[in-house]
Amino acid sequence: MRDKVVVITGASSGIGKALAEKYAAEGFNLVLAARRIERLEALKEKLSNVEVLPVKTDVSNEEDCKHLIDMAIEHFGKINILINNAGISMRAVLEDVETEVLRKVMDVNYWGTVYCTKYALPYLLEQKGSVVGVISTGGYIGLPGRTGYSSSKFAVRGFLDTLRVENLRAGLHVLVVAPGFTASDIRESALVADGSQQGKTPRDENKMMSAERCAAIMYRAIKNRRRKMIVSFWDGKVIVLVAKLWAWIVDQIIYTVFKNEPDSPLK
């Protein structure tokens, strides 16, 4: 796999970092993108068995995304896999939240995926490669107190499902993957109503799937060129299935779960 190149956004922590470690272990060369370049440099030192190109990238900035892809092509000459993993969450009800918070979440989660995919697409088509979008259960079911987050993940799912159909005869593989609750720092950096970061997570991270486990499942799904993957069972496959059959029951369950969080924004 040493001639294979994977681009991973949001690679400085959580699932993105675990994906970088997994792909390095499998012999892929890596292009790692994140705003925290110092973390990418530290990860590069750790992954010394493959070639790693860290690129400081804010995916909400279109020029940064173009630069990321340009650097990948300049350095490696091709892209086999693009994993749009960078994301940001939020925790506030629509009544209270500043609209700028909703815009920022959409810029990172949705537009970041669109920008990177748009500029990488010609090179992915050359290789008949894979483009991956990381959403969540919130991309299938509206999560109360996460209005902007769920909206952005629904949008990513619609964008990539459409891209798949557009390129049905071109050999492009498109995967939409939805992890459930996974241990990472995304909840600590989640935005609250005024746009500041939440800080301490309201959930017990120790009870969640590890980022490494999630990355291993995603790796297999990409390798097998799956179309869609809901990673977790109870808070993923089951809840999405039940929502298709008895949506009103899921509404009640989801509301109760999120209402009972510590310091829930739900009244």
Secondary structure, 3 states (H helix, E strand, C coil): CCCCEEEEECCCCHHHHHHHHHHHHCCCEEEEEECCHHHHHHHHHHCCCCCEEEEECCCCCHHHHHHHHHHHHHHHCCCCEEEECCCCCECECCCCCCHHHHHHHHHHHHHHHHHHHHHHHHHHHHHCCEEEEECCHHHCCCCCCEHHHHHHHHHHHHHHHHHHHHCCCCCCEEEEEECCCECCCCCCCCECCCCCECCCCCCCHHHCECHHHHHHHHHHHHHCCCCEEECCHHHHHHHHHHHHHCHHHHHHHHHHHHHCCCCCCCC
